[in-house]
Amino acid sequence: MLLDETPLFEPSLLHELDWSASSVSFSPPISPSSPGQDLMLRPLCLADFNREHFEHMKKTGDYYITVVEDTNLGQIVATATLIIEHKFIHSCAKRGRVEDVIVSDVCRGKQLGKLKKLDCYKITLECAPKNVAFYHKFGYASSDDSYMQRRFFD
């Protein structure tokens, strides 16, 4: 493996994902090892990103940035980030937070936005109200918790 191909996390983790518990069916069928024609599901690699940011995320061991690469174009067409938090109030149990789910406009509707394997007691995500129904299909439920934010930068 070349230095530029250094993955953020162990690639075999993606192939251990079990989609059998999902109530969503895929047509045509897809899997982590076969996400679609000319597509490859893989961890973010050093060559994809600013080296210092990459090294910082890799050191913590709590970032799982997954990308889908169009191997014909050599371009990333989708990405999602799973961040693991260790919750003090739950005896350092792990909580996963899904963020930055992005799919290229040309690839929307091709079933690329999929992500349980890291022993988290809960996974949460924040999304626009128009996307709530989409995430319900994957087992996410709306919460009574209020999401609030205070922006310091645009």
N, CA, C and O atoms as a GROMACS GRO file, in nm:
protein
  616
    1MET      N    1   0.085  -0.118   0.000
    1MET     CA    2   0.000   0.000   0.000
    1MET      C    3   0.090   0.124   0.000
    1MET      O    4   0.182   0.135   0.081
    2LEU      N    5   0.062   0.215  -0.090
    2LEU     CA    6   0.136   0.340  -0.096
    2LEU      C    7   0.097   0.429   0.020
    2LEU      O    8  -0.014   0.417   0.073
    3LEU      N    9   0.186   0.519   0.061
    3LEU     CA   10   0.159   0.610   0.172
    3LEU      C   11   0.030   0.688   0.149
    3LEU      O   12  -0.049   0.705   0.241
    4ASP      N   13   0.008   0.735   0.026
    4ASP     CA   14  -0.112   0.813  -0.004
    4ASP      C   15  -0.240   0.732   0.008
    4ASP      O   16  -0.348   0.789   0.019
    5GLU      N   17  -0.229   0.598   0.007
    5GLU     CA   18  -0.346   0.512   0.017
    5GLU      C   19  -0.376   0.470   0.160
    5GLU      O   20  -0.464   0.387   0.183
    6THR      N   21  -0.304   0.526   0.258
    6THR     CA   22  -0.325   0.492   0.398
    6THR      C   23  -0.469   0.523   0.437
    6THR      O   24  -0.512   0.638   0.425
    7PRO      N   25  -0.546   0.421   0.483
    7PRO     CA   26  -0.687   0.446   0.518
    7PRO      C   27  -0.701   0.503   0.659
    7PRO      O   28  -0.615   0.483   0.745
    8LEU      N   29  -0.810   0.575   0.680
    8LEU     CA   30  -0.840   0.633   0.811
    8LEU      C   31  -0.869   0.525   0.914
    8LEU      O   32  -0.836   0.541   1.031
    9PHE      N   33  -0.931   0.415   0.870
    9PHE     CA   34  -0.962   0.302   0.959
    9PHE      C   35  -0.949   0.174   0.878
    9PHE      O   36  -0.937   0.178   0.756
   10GLU      N   37  -0.953   0.061   0.946
   10GLU     CA   38  -0.934  -0.069   0.883
   10GLU      C   39  -1.045  -0.096   0.780
   10GLU      O   40  -1.162  -0.104   0.817
   11PRO      N   41  -1.010  -0.110   0.651
   11PRO     CA   42  -1.112  -0.131   0.547
   11PRO      C   43  -1.200  -0.254   0.567
   11PRO      O   44  -1.315  -0.255   0.524
   12SER      N   45  -1.148  -0.358   0.632
   12SER     CA   46  -1.227  -0.480   0.651
   12SER      C   47  -1.352  -0.454   0.734
   12SER      O   48  -1.449  -0.529   0.725
   13LEU      N   49  -1.352  -0.348   0.814
   13LEU     CA   50  -1.469  -0.313   0.894
   13LEU      C   51  -1.591  -0.291   0.805
   13LEU      O   52  -1.702  -0.328   0.842
   14LEU      N   53  -1.572  -0.231   0.690
   14LEU     CA   54  -1.684  -0.206   0.599
   14LEU      C   55  -1.743  -0.336   0.543
   14LEU      O   56  -1.863  -0.344   0.519
   15HIS      N   57  -1.660  -0.436   0.523
   15HIS     CA   58  -1.707  -0.563   0.467
   15HIS      C   59  -1.775  -0.650   0.573
   15HIS      O   60  -1.839  -0.749   0.539
   16GLU      N   61  -1.761  -0.612   0.700
   16GLU     CA   62  -1.828  -0.685   0.808
   16GLU      C   63  -1.966  -0.629   0.839
   16GLU      O   64  -2.038  -0.684   0.922
   17LEU      N   65  -2.004  -0.520   0.773
   17LEU     CA   66  -2.136  -0.461   0.797
   17LEU      C   67  -2.245  -0.560   0.759
   17LEU      O   68  -2.237  -0.624   0.654
   18ASP      N   69  -2.346  -0.572   0.844
   18ASP     CA   70  -2.457  -0.666   0.821
   18ASP      C   71  -2.582  -0.586   0.787
   18ASP      O   72  -2.640  -0.520   0.874
   19TRP      N   73  -2.624  -0.594   0.663
   19TRP     CA   74  -2.743  -0.522   0.619
   19TRP      C   75  -2.868  -0.607   0.630
   19TRP      O   76  -2.976  -0.561   0.593
   20SER      N   77  -2.857  -0.731   0.679
   20SER     CA   78  -2.972  -0.822   0.681
   20SER      C   79  -3.083  -0.775   0.774
   20SER      O   80  -3.199  -0.811   0.753
   21ALA      N   81  -3.052  -0.696   0.875
   21ALA     CA   82  -3.153  -0.649   0.969
   21ALA      C   83  -3.233  -0.531   0.914
   21ALA      O   84  -3.333  -0.492   0.974
   22SER      N   85  -3.190  -0.475   0.804
   22SER     CA   86  -3.259  -0.360   0.746
   22SER      C   87  -3.388  -0.403   0.678
   22SER      O   88  -3.392  -0.506   0.610
   23SER      N   89  -3.492  -0.324   0.696
   23SER     CA   90  -3.619  -0.355   0.630
   23SER      C   91  -3.623  -0.298   0.489
   23SER      O   92  -3.723  -0.315   0.418
   24VAL      N   93  -3.517  -0.231   0.448
   24VAL     CA   94  -3.512  -0.172   0.315
   24VAL      C   95  -3.456  -0.274   0.217
   24VAL      O   96  -3.354  -0.338   0.244
   25SER      N   97  -3.523  -0.290   0.104
   25SER     CA   98  -3.470  -0.380   0.001
   25SER      C   99  -3.406  -0.295  -0.108
   25SER      O  100  -3.448  -0.182  -0.134
   26PHE      N  101  -3.306  -0.350  -0.171
   26PHE     CA  102  -3.231  -0.277  -0.271
   26PHE      C  103  -3.248  -0.344  -0.407
   26PHE      O  104  -3.231  -0.466  -0.420
   27SER      N  105  -3.280  -0.266  -0.506
   27SER     CA  106  -3.296  -0.318  -0.641
   27SER      C  107  -3.227  -0.221  -0.736
   27SER      O  108  -3.274  -0.108  -0.754
   28PRO      N  109  -3.118  -0.262  -0.798
   28PRO     CA  110  -3.056  -0.393  -0.788
   28PRO      C  111  -2.989  -0.412  -0.651
   28PRO      O  112  -2.960  -0.314  -0.582
   29PRO      N  113  -2.966  -0.538  -0.613
   29PRO     CA  114  -2.904  -0.566  -0.483
   29PRO      C  115  -2.766  -0.501  -0.473
   29PRO      O  116  -2.689  -0.500  -0.569
   30ILE      N  117  -2.736  -0.448  -0.355
   30ILE     CA  118  -2.604  -0.390  -0.329
   30ILE      C  119  -2.555  -0.440  -0.194
   30ILE      O  120  -2.633  -0.489  -0.113
   31SER      N  121  -2.426  -0.426  -0.171
   31SER     CA  122  -2.364  -0.465  -0.044
   31SER      C  123  -2.240  -0.379  -0.026
   31SER      O  124  -2.199  -0.310  -0.118
   32PRO      N  125  -2.179  -0.384   0.094
   32PRO     CA  126  -2.056  -0.307   0.111
   32PRO      C  127  -1.946  -0.347   0.012
   32PRO      O  128  -1.868  -0.262  -0.030
   33SER      N  129  -1.941  -0.474  -0.025
   33SER     CA  130  -1.837  -0.516  -0.120
   33SER      C  131  -1.877  -0.491  -0.265
   33SER      O  132  -1.792  -0.489  -0.353
   34SER      N  133  -2.007  -0.472  -0.290
   34SER     CA  134  -2.056  -0.444  -0.425
   34SER      C  135  -2.159  -0.331  -0.420
   34SER      O  136  -2.279  -0.356  -0.432
   35PRO      N  137  -2.113  -0.206  -0.402
   35PRO     CA  138  -2.208  -0.095  -0.387
   35PRO      C  139  -2.274  -0.051  -0.517
   35PRO      O  140  -2.368   0.029  -0.514
   36GLY      N  141  -2.228  -0.099  -0.629
   36GLY     CA  142  -2.285  -0.062  -0.758
   36GLY      C  143  -2.177  -0.065  -0.865
   36GLY      O  144  -2.058  -0.070  -0.835
   37GLN      N  145  -2.222  -0.062  -0.990
   37GLN     CA  146  -2.127  -0.068  -1.101
   37GLN      C  147  -2.030   0.049  -1.096
   37GLN      O  148  -2.070   0.164  -1.084
   38ASP      N  149  -1.902   0.017  -1.106
   38ASP     CA  150  -1.794   0.116  -1.106
   38ASP      C  151  -1.784   0.195  -0.976
   38ASP      O  152  -1.728   0.305  -0.975
   39LEU      N  153  -1.839   0.141  -0.865
   39LEU     CA  154  -1.832   0.209  -0.736
   39LEU      C  155  -1.756   0.124  -0.636
   39LEU      O  156  -1.761   0.001  -0.641
   40MET      N  157  -1.684   0.190  -0.545
   40MET     CA  158  -1.608   0.122  -0.442
   40MET      C  159  -1.634   0.193  -0.309
   40MET      O  160  -1.618   0.315  -0.300
   41LEU      N  161  -1.674   0.118  -0.206
   41LEU     CA  162  -1.694   0.170  -0.072
   41LEU      C  163  -1.562   0.151   0.002
   41LEU      O  164  -1.510   0.039   0.008
   42ARG      N  165  -1.508   0.258   0.060
   42ARG     CA  166  -1.378   0.249   0.126
   42ARG      C  167  -1.364   0.359   0.230
   42ARG      O  168  -1.439   0.456   0.227
   43PRO      N  169  -1.268   0.343   0.322
   43PRO     CA  170  -1.240   0.452   0.416
   43PRO      C  171  -1.176   0.570   0.344
   43PRO      O  172  -1.117   0.555   0.237
   44LEU      N  173  -1.189   0.686   0.402
   44LEU     CA  174  -1.116   0.802   0.354
   44LEU      C  175  -0.968   0.768   0.358
   44LEU      O  176  -0.922   0.704   0.452
   45CYS      N  177  -0.892   0.809   0.258
   45CYS     CA  178  -0.748   0.783   0.252
   45CYS      C  179  -0.671   0.914   0.257
   45CYS      O  180  -0.725   1.021   0.229
   46LEU      N  181  -0.546   0.902   0.292
   46LEU     CA  182  -0.458   1.018   0.306
   46LEU      C  183  -0.460   1.104   0.180
   46LEU      O  184  -0.460   1.227   0.190
   47ALA      N  185  -0.461   1.044   0.063
   47ALA     CA  186  -0.458   1.119  -0.062
   47ALA      C  187  -0.585   1.200  -0.086
   47ALA      O  188  -0.586   1.291  -0.168
   48ASP      N  189  -0.693   1.167  -0.015
   48ASP     CA  190  -0.820   1.236  -0.034
   48ASP      C  191  -0.829   1.368   0.042
   48ASP      O  192  -0.922   1.445   0.017
   49PHE      N  193  -0.738   1.396   0.132
   49PHE     CA  194  -0.763   1.498   0.232
   49PHE      C  195  -0.635   1.571   0.270
   49PHE      O  196  -0.525   1.526   0.238
   50ASN      N  197  -0.650   1.683   0.338
   50ASN     CA  198  -0.538   1.757   0.395
   50ASN      C  199  -0.465   1.666   0.495
   50ASN      O  200  -0.527   1.615   0.588
   51ARG      N  201  -0.337   1.647   0.476
   51ARG     CA  202  -0.260   1.552   0.557
   51ARG      C  203  -0.270   1.576   0.708
   51ARG      O  204  -0.288   1.480   0.783
   52GLU      N  205  -0.260   1.702   0.753
   52GLU     CA  206  -0.264   1.728   0.897
   52GLU      C  207  -0.400   1.694   0.956
   52GLU      O  208  -0.409   1.636   1.065
   53HIS      N  209  -0.507   1.730   0.886
   53HIS     CA  210  -0.641   1.697   0.935
   53HIS      C  211  -0.660   1.546   0.940
   53HIS      O  212  -0.714   1.492   1.036
   54PHE      N  213  -0.616   1.479   0.836
   54PHE     CA  214  -0.627   1.333   0.830
   54PHE      C  215  -0.554   1.268   0.947
   54PHE      O  216  -0.610   1.182   1.015
   55GLU      N  217  -0.431   1.308   0.972
   55GLU     CA  218  -0.352   1.249   1.080
   55GLU      C  219  -0.417   1.274   1.216
   55GLU      O  220  -0.415   1.186   1.302
   56HIS      N  221  -0.475   1.392   1.237
   56HIS     CA  222  -0.543   1.422   1.362
   56HIS      C  223  -0.662   1.327   1.383
   56HIS      O  224  -0.678   1.271   1.491
   57MET      N  225  -0.743   1.311   1.280
   57MET     CA  226  -0.860   1.223   1.292
   57MET      C  227  -0.818   1.077   1.311
   57MET      O  228  -0.880   1.004   1.388
   58LYS      N  229  -0.714   1.035   1.243
   58LYS     CA  230  -0.667   0.897   1.254
   58LYS      C  231  -0.616   0.868   1.395
   58LYS      O  232  -0.640   0.759   1.448
   59LYS      N  233  -0.545   0.962   1.456
   59LYS     CA  234  -0.490   0.942   1.590
   59LYS      C  235  -0.598   0.920   1.695
   59LYS      O  236  -0.581   0.838   1.785
   60THR      N  237  -0.709   0.991   1.684
   60THR     CA  238  -0.813   0.979   1.786
   60THR      C  239  -0.880   0.843   1.782
   60THR      O  240  -0.924   0.793   1.886
   61GLY      N  241  -0.890   0.781   1.665
   61GLY     CA  242  -0.953   0.650   1.652
   61GLY      C  243  -1.104   0.654   1.663
   61GLY      O  244  -1.168   0.548   1.670
   62ASP      N  245  -1.162   0.771   1.665
   62ASP     CA  246  -1.307   0.786   1.682
   62ASP      C  247  -1.376   0.840   1.558
   62ASP      O  248  -1.496   0.869   1.563
   63TYR      N  249  -1.305   0.855   1.448
   63TYR     CA  250  -1.362   0.905   1.323
   63TYR      C  251  -1.364   0.793   1.220
   63TYR      O  252  -1.263   0.726   1.197
   64TYR      N  253  -1.480   0.774   1.159
   64TYR     CA  254  -1.496   0.675   1.053
   64TYR      C  255  -1.558   0.747   0.934
   64TYR      O  256  -1.680   0.754   0.922
   65ILE      N  257  -1.474   0.799   0.849
   65ILE     CA  258  -1.523   0.868   0.730
   65ILE      C  259  -1.515   0.768   0.615
   65ILE      O  260  -1.408   0.720   0.578
   66THR      N  261  -1.631   0.740   0.561
   66THR     CA  262  -1.642   0.644   0.453
   66THR      C  263  -1.676   0.718   0.325
   66THR      O  264  -1.757   0.810   0.326
   67VAL      N  265  -1.614   0.676   0.217
   67VAL     CA  266  -1.642   0.739   0.088
   67VAL      C  267  -1.684   0.632  -0.012
   67VAL      O  268  -1.652   0.514   0.003
   68VAL      N  269  -1.756   0.676  -0.113
   68VAL     CA  270  -1.786   0.592  -0.229
   68VAL      C  271  -1.715   0.658  -0.345
   68VAL      O  272  -1.738   0.775  -0.377
   69GLU      N  273  -1.627   0.581  -0.409
   69GLU     CA  274  -1.551   0.633  -0.521
   69GLU      C  275  -1.604   0.576  -0.651
   69GLU      O  276  -1.626   0.456  -0.663
   70ASP      N  277  -1.625   0.663  -0.748
   70ASP     CA  278  -1.656   0.619  -0.884
   70ASP      C  279  -1.521   0.585  -0.946
   70ASP      O  280  -1.441   0.674  -0.975
   71THR      N  281  -1.496   0.455  -0.967
   71THR     CA  282  -1.365   0.412  -1.013
   71THR      C  283  -1.340   0.448  -1.159
   71THR      O  284  -1.225   0.457  -1.202
   72ASN      N  285  -1.446   0.471  -1.236
   72ASN     CA  286  -1.428   0.517  -1.375
   72ASN      C  287  -1.377   0.660  -1.378
   72ASN      O  288  -1.287   0.693  -1.455
   73LEU      N  289  -1.436   0.744  -1.294
   73LEU     CA  290  -1.399   0.886  -1.292
   73LEU      C  291  -1.284   0.916  -1.198
   73LEU      O  292  -1.220   1.020  -1.209
   74GLY      N  293  -1.257   0.824  -1.103
   74GLY     CA  294  -1.155   0.850  -1.002
   74GLY      C  295  -1.197   0.962  -0.908
   74GLY      O  296  -1.113   1.036  -0.858
   75GLN      N  297  -1.330   0.974  -0.885
   75GLN     CA  298  -1.382   1.081  -0.800
   75GLN      C  299  -1.467   1.024  -0.688
   75GLN      O  300  -1.532   0.920  -0.704
   76ILE      N  301  -1.466   1.092  -0.574
   76ILE     CA  302  -1.554   1.056  -0.463
   76ILE      C  303  -1.693   1.110  -0.496
   76ILE      O  304  -1.709   1.228  -0.525
   77VAL      N  305  -1.795   1.020  -0.490
   77VAL     CA  306  -1.932   1.060  -0.525
   77VAL      C  307  -2.025   1.060  -0.404
   77VAL      O  308  -2.138   1.108  -0.414
   78ALA      N  309  -1.978   1.008  -0.291
   78ALA     CA  310  -2.059   1.010  -0.168
   78ALA      C  311  -1.967   0.996  -0.048
   78ALA      O  312  -1.857   0.940  -0.058
   79THR      N  313  -2.013   1.047   0.064
   79THR     CA  314  -1.936   1.035   0.188
   79THR      C  315  -2.030   1.042   0.308
   79THR      O  316  -2.137   1.101   0.300
   80ALA      N  317  -1.988   0.982   0.417
   80ALA     CA  318  -2.059   0.992   0.545
   80ALA      C  319  -1.955   0.980   0.655
   80ALA      O  320  -1.854   0.911   0.640
   81THR      N  321  -1.981   1.047   0.766
   81THR     CA  322  -1.890   1.044   0.880
   81THR      C  323  -1.962   0.986   1.000
   81THR      O  324  -2.073   1.028   1.033
   82LEU      N  325  -1.899   0.889   1.066
   82LEU     CA  326  -1.946   0.836   1.193
   82LEU      C  327  -1.844   0.876   1.297
   82LEU      O  328  -1.726   0.841   1.287
   83ILE      N  329  -1.889   0.951   1.397
   83ILE     CA  330  -1.801   0.994   1.506
   83ILE      C  331  -1.845   0.921   1.632
   83ILE      O  332  -1.963   0.921   1.665
   84ILE      N  333  -1.750   0.859   1.701
   84ILE     CA  334  -1.779   0.787   1.824
   84ILE      C  335  -1.746   0.877   1.942
   84ILE      O  336  -1.635   0.929   1.954
   85GLU      N  337  -1.845   0.895   2.030
   85GLU     CA  338  -1.825   0.972   2.153
   85GLU      C  339  -1.830   0.876   2.271
   85GLU      O  340  -1.908   0.781   2.270
   86HIS      N  341  -1.748   0.899   2.370
   86HIS     CA  342  -1.750   0.820   2.493
   86HIS      C  343  -1.823   0.904   2.598
   86HIS      O  344  -1.773   1.007   2.642
   87LYS      N  345  -1.943   0.858   2.637
   87LYS     CA  346  -2.032   0.938   2.721
   87LYS      C  347  -2.003   0.916   2.869
   87LYS      O  348  -2.021   0.805   2.921
   88PHE      N  349  -1.959   1.020   2.936
   88PHE     CA  350  -1.926   1.016   3.078
   88PHE      C  351  -2.046   0.969   3.160
   88PHE      O  352  -2.031   0.886   3.250
   89ILE      N  353  -2.165   1.021   3.130
   89ILE     CA  354  -2.284   0.989   3.211
   89ILE      C  355  -2.336   0.847   3.187
   89ILE      O  356  -2.428   0.803   3.255
   90HIS      N  357  -2.278   0.776   3.093
   90HIS     CA  358  -2.315   0.637   3.066
   90HIS      C  359  -2.194   0.545   3.083
   90HIS      O  360  -2.176   0.451   3.006
   91SER      N  361  -2.112   0.573   3.182
   91SER     CA  362  -1.993   0.491   3.212
   91SER      C  363  -1.902   0.475   3.091
   91SER      O  364  -1.848   0.366   3.067
   92CYS      N  365  -1.885   0.580   3.017
   92CYS     CA  366  -1.801   0.582   2.897
   92CYS      C  367  -1.853   0.490   2.786
   92CYS      O  368  -1.776   0.447   2.700
   93ALA      N  369  -1.982   0.461   2.788
   93ALA     CA  370  -2.040   0.385   2.676
   93ALA      C  371  -2.026   0.468   2.549
   93ALA      O  372  -2.017   0.590   2.554
   94LYS      N  373  -2.022   0.400   2.437
   94LYS     CA  374  -2.002   0.468   2.310
   94LYS      C  375  -2.136   0.511   2.249
   94LYS      O  376  -2.234   0.437   2.250
   95ARG      N  377  -2.135   0.631   2.198
   95ARG     CA  378  -2.249   0.682   2.122
   95ARG      C  379  -2.198   0.722   1.985
   95ARG      O  380  -2.098   0.793   1.974
   96GLY      N  381  -2.265   0.678   1.882
   96GLY     CA  382  -2.226   0.715   1.747
   96GLY      C  383  -2.308   0.832   1.697
   96GLY      O  384  -2.428   0.842   1.726
   97ARG      N  385  -2.244   0.920   1.624
   97ARG     CA  386  -2.313   1.034   1.564
   97ARG      C  387  -2.280   1.035   1.414
   97ARG      O  388  -2.163   1.044   1.375
   98VAL      N  389  -2.383   1.024   1.332
   98VAL     CA  390  -2.365   1.029   1.188
   98VAL      C  391  -2.374   1.174   1.144
   98VAL      O  392  -2.468   1.245   1.178
   99GLU      N  393  -2.275   1.217   1.069
   99GLU     CA  394  -2.272   1.355   1.020
   99GLU      C  395  -2.225   1.358   0.876
   99GLU      O  396  -2.171   1.260   0.824
  100ASP      N  397  -2.245   1.469   0.815
  100ASP     CA  398  -2.189   1.497   0.682
  100ASP      C  399  -2.220   1.389   0.579
  100ASP      O  400  -2.132   1.344   0.507
  101VAL      N  401  -2.346   1.348   0.573
  101VAL     CA  402  -2.388   1.253   0.469
  101VAL      C  403  -2.412   1.334   0.343
  101VAL      O  404  -2.503   1.416   0.336
  102ILE      N  405  -2.329   1.308   0.244
  102ILE     CA  406  -2.337   1.385   0.120
  102ILE      C  407  -2.329   1.288   0.003
  102ILE      O  408  -2.242   1.201  -0.001
  103VAL      N  409  -2.420   1.304  -0.092
  103VAL     CA  410  -2.420   1.224  -0.213
  103VAL      C  411  -2.424   1.320  -0.331
  103VAL      O  412  -2.508   1.410  -0.336
  104SER      N  413  -2.335   1.301  -0.426
  104SER     CA  414  -2.331   1.383  -0.546
  104SER      C  415  -2.467   1.382  -0.615
  104SER      O  416  -2.535   1.280  -0.617
  105ASP      N  417  -2.506   1.495  -0.671
  105ASP     CA  418  -2.635   1.505  -0.740
  105ASP      C  419  -2.651   1.397  -0.846
  105ASP      O  420  -2.761   1.342  -0.862
  106VAL      N  421  -2.545   1.365  -0.919
  106VAL     CA  422  -2.556   1.265  -1.027
  106VAL      C  423  -2.573   1.124  -0.974
  106VAL      O  424  -2.610   1.034  -1.049
  107CYS      N  425  -2.547   1.102  -0.845
  107CYS     CA  426  -2.556   0.968  -0.787
  107CYS      C  427  -2.675   0.952  -0.692
  107CYS      O  428  -2.693   0.844  -0.636
  108ARG      N  429  -2.754   1.054  -0.673
  108ARG     CA  430  -2.870   1.041  -0.584
  108ARG      C  431  -2.966   0.938  -0.639
  108ARG      O  432  -2.984   0.926  -0.760
  109GLY      N  433  -3.026   0.862  -0.546
  109GLY     CA  434  -3.120   0.758  -0.586
  109GLY      C  435  -3.052   0.627  -0.620
  109GLY      O  436  -3.119   0.533  -0.664
  110LYS      N  437  -2.921   0.618  -0.602
  110LYS     CA  438  -2.848   0.495  -0.632
  110LYS      C  439  -2.810   0.420  -0.505
  110LYS      O  440  -2.720   0.336  -0.508
  111GLN      N  441  -2.878   0.448  -0.394
  111GLN     CA  442  -2.864   0.373  -0.270
  111GLN      C  443  -2.726   0.385  -0.206
  111GLN      O  444  -2.678   0.288  -0.146
  112LEU      N  445  -2.661   0.499  -0.217
  112LEU     CA  446  -2.526   0.512  -0.163
  112LEU      C  447  -2.523   0.554  -0.017
  112LEU      O  448  -2.419   0.539   0.048
  113GLY      N  449  -2.634   0.607   0.038
  113GLY     CA  450  -2.630   0.660   0.173
  113GLY      C  451  -2.664   0.556   0.278
  113GLY      O  452  -2.770   0.567   0.340
  114LYS      N  453  -2.580   0.456   0.303
  114LYS     CA  454  -2.608   0.352   0.401
  114LYS      C  455  -2.498   0.346   0.509
  114LYS      O  456  -2.383   0.364   0.468
  115LEU      N  457  -2.517   0.322   0.648
  115LEU     CA  458  -2.420   0.290   0.754
  115LEU      C  459  -2.486   0.210   0.867
  115LEU      O  460  -2.420   0.174   0.964
  116LYS      N  461  -2.350  -0.021   1.193
  116LYS     CA  462  -2.376  -0.055   1.329
  116LYS      C  463  -2.253  -0.132   1.371
  116LYS      O  464  -2.306  -0.207   1.452
  117LYS      N  465  -2.173  -0.152   1.371
  117LYS     CA  466  -2.075  -0.254   1.396
  117LYS      C  467  -1.982  -0.215   1.509
  117LYS      O  468  -1.903  -0.299   1.552
  118LEU      N  469  -1.986  -0.093   1.559
  118LEU     CA  470  -1.883  -0.043   1.649
  118LEU      C  471  -1.926  -0.043   1.795
  118LEU      O  472  -1.868   0.030   1.876
  119ASP      N  473  -2.026  -0.125   1.830
  119ASP     CA  474  -2.066  -0.145   1.969
  119ASP      C  475  -2.117  -0.017   2.035
  119ASP      O  476  -2.090   0.007   2.153
  120CYS      N  477  -2.190   0.063   1.961
  120CYS     CA  478  -2.249   0.185   2.017
  120CYS      C  479  -2.386   0.153   2.076
  120CYS      O  480  -2.459   0.070   2.022
  121TYR      N  481  -2.421   0.218   2.187
  121TYR     CA  482  -2.554   0.198   2.245
  121TYR      C  483  -2.658   0.279   2.170
  121TYR      O  484  -2.778   0.253   2.183
  122LYS      N  485  -2.614   0.379   2.093
  122LYS     CA  486  -2.707   0.464   2.022
  122LYS      C  487  -2.633   0.532   1.908
  122LYS      O  488  -2.515   0.567   1.921
  123ILE      N  489  -2.702   0.551   1.798
  123ILE     CA  490  -2.649   0.631   1.688
  123ILE      C  491  -2.751   0.739   1.659
  123ILE      O  492  -2.870   0.712   1.645
  124THR      N  493  -2.705   0.862   1.650
  124THR     CA  494  -2.794   0.973   1.620
  124THR      C  495  -2.745   1.044   1.494
  124THR      O  496  -2.628   1.034   1.456
  125LEU      N  497  -2.836   1.115   1.433
  125LEU     CA  498  -2.798   1.201   1.323
  125LEU      C  499  -2.888   1.323   1.324
  125LEU      O  500  -3.000   1.319   1.376
  126GLU      N  501  -2.840   1.427   1.267
  126GLU     CA  502  -2.917   1.549   1.253
  126GLU      C  503  -2.942   1.569   1.105
  126GLU      O  504  -2.851   1.556   1.024
  127CYS      N  505  -3.068   1.600   1.071
  127CYS     CA  506  -3.099   1.618   0.930
  127CYS      C  507  -3.205   1.725   0.914
  127CYS      O  508  -3.273   1.763   1.009
  128ALA      N  509  -3.218   1.772   0.794
  128ALA     CA  510  -3.323   1.869   0.762
  128ALA      C  511  -3.459   1.800   0.774
  128ALA      O  512  -3.469   1.681   0.746
  129PRO      N  513  -3.562   1.873   0.813
  129PRO     CA  514  -3.696   1.814   0.826
  129PRO      C  515  -3.741   1.738   0.701
  129PRO      O  516  -3.811   1.637   0.712
  130LYS      N  517  -3.703   1.785   0.584
  130LYS     CA  518  -3.744   1.718   0.460
  130LYS      C  519  -3.682   1.579   0.444
  130LYS      O  520  -3.729   1.500   0.363
  131ASN      N  521  -3.576   1.547   0.521
  131ASN     CA  522  -3.508   1.418   0.510
  131ASN      C  523  -3.549   1.318   0.617
  131ASN      O  524  -3.501   1.204   0.616
  132VAL      N  525  -3.636   1.356   0.711
  132VAL     CA  526  -3.675   1.269   0.822
  132VAL      C  527  -3.736   1.139   0.772
  132VAL      O  528  -3.697   1.032   0.819
  133ALA      N  529  -3.830   1.144   0.680
  133ALA     CA  530  -3.896   1.023   0.629
  133ALA      C  531  -3.794   0.928   0.566
  133ALA      O  532  -3.806   0.806   0.579
  134PHE      N  533  -3.695   0.983   0.497
  134PHE     CA  534  -3.592   0.900   0.435
  134PHE      C  535  -3.518   0.818   0.541
  134PHE      O  536  -3.497   0.698   0.524
  135TYR      N  537  -3.477   0.882   0.651
  135TYR     CA  538  -3.402   0.812   0.755
  135TYR      C  539  -3.490   0.718   0.836
  135TYR      O  540  -3.437   0.622   0.893
  136HIS      N  541  -3.620   0.741   0.844
  136HIS     CA  542  -3.711   0.646   0.909
  136HIS      C  543  -3.702   0.509   0.842
  136HIS      O  544  -3.712   0.407   0.910
  137LYS      N  545  -3.682   0.505   0.711
  137LYS     CA  546  -3.673   0.378   0.638
  137LYS      C  547  -3.555   0.294   0.684
  137LYS      O  548  -3.554   0.172   0.665
  138PHE      N  549  -3.456   0.356   0.746
  138PHE     CA  550  -3.337   0.285   0.790
  138PHE      C  551  -3.334   0.261   0.940
  138PHE      O  552  -3.230   0.233   0.998
  139GLY      N  553  -3.452   0.274   1.003
  139GLY     CA  554  -3.464   0.242   1.144
  139GLY      C  555  -3.444   0.358   1.239
  139GLY      O  556  -3.455   0.340   1.360
  140TYR      N  557  -3.416   0.476   1.189
  140TYR     CA  558  -3.403   0.592   1.276
  140TYR      C  559  -3.542   0.639   1.316
  140TYR      O  560  -3.636   0.632   1.236
  141ALA      N  561  -3.556   0.686   1.438
  141ALA     CA  562  -3.684   0.736   1.488
  141ALA      C  563  -3.665   0.881   1.532
  141ALA      O  564  -3.559   0.919   1.581
  142SER      N  565  -3.768   0.959   1.513
  142SER     CA  566  -3.763   1.097   1.560
  142SER      C  567  -3.755   1.096   1.712
  142SER      O  568  -3.812   1.008   1.777
  143SER      N  569  -3.686   1.193   1.768
  143SER     CA  570  -3.663   1.200   1.911
  143SER      C  571  -3.735   1.320   1.969
  143SER      O  572  -3.758   1.420   1.900
  144ASP      N  573  -3.771   1.310   2.096
  144ASP     CA  574  -3.830   1.424   2.165
  144ASP      C  575  -3.724   1.527   2.205
  144ASP      O  576  -3.757   1.638   2.247
  145ASP      N  577  -3.597   1.489   2.191
  145ASP     CA  578  -3.490   1.582   2.225
  145ASP      C  579  -3.492   1.699   2.128
  145ASP      O  580  -3.521   1.682   2.009
  146SER      N  581  -3.462   1.814   2.177
  146SER     CA  582  -3.454   1.932   2.092
  146SER      C  583  -3.312   1.948   2.043
  146SER      O  584  -3.216   1.936   2.120
  147TYR      N  585  -3.299   1.974   1.918
  147TYR     CA  586  -3.168   2.002   1.862
  147TYR      C  587  -3.155   2.154   1.853
  147TYR      O  588  -3.240   2.221   1.794
  148MET      N  589  -3.051   2.205   1.912
  148MET     CA  590  -3.028   2.348   1.908
  148MET      C  591  -2.884   2.371   1.863
  148MET      O  592  -2.798   2.286   1.880
  149GLN      N  593  -2.862   2.487   1.807
  149GLN     CA  594  -2.726   2.519   1.768
  149GLN      C  595  -2.701   2.667   1.787
  149GLN      O  596  -2.793   2.749   1.789
  150ARG      N  597  -2.575   2.698   1.802
  150ARG     CA  598  -2.531   2.837   1.805
  150ARG      C  599  -2.411   2.844   1.713
  150ARG      O  600  -2.307   2.784   1.742
  151ARG      N  601  -2.424   2.914   1.605
  151ARG     CA  602  -2.316   2.923   1.507
  151ARG      C  603  -2.219   3.034   1.543
  151ARG      O  604  -2.260   3.143   1.583
  152PHE      N  605  -2.090   3.006   1.529
  152PHE     CA  606  -1.988   3.106   1.550
  152PHE      C  607  -1.925   3.150   1.418
  152PHE      O  608  -1.863   3.255   1.410
  153PHE      N  609  -1.943   3.068   1.314
  153PHE     CA  610  -1.892   3.098   1.180
  153PHE      C  611  -1.998   3.056   1.080
  153PHE      O  612  -2.080   2.968   1.109
  154ASP      N  613  -1.998   3.118   0.962
  154ASP     CA  614  -2.091   3.078   0.856
  154ASP      C  615  -2.045   2.953   0.789
  154ASP      O  616  -2.110   2.904   0.697
   0.00000   0.00000   0.00000
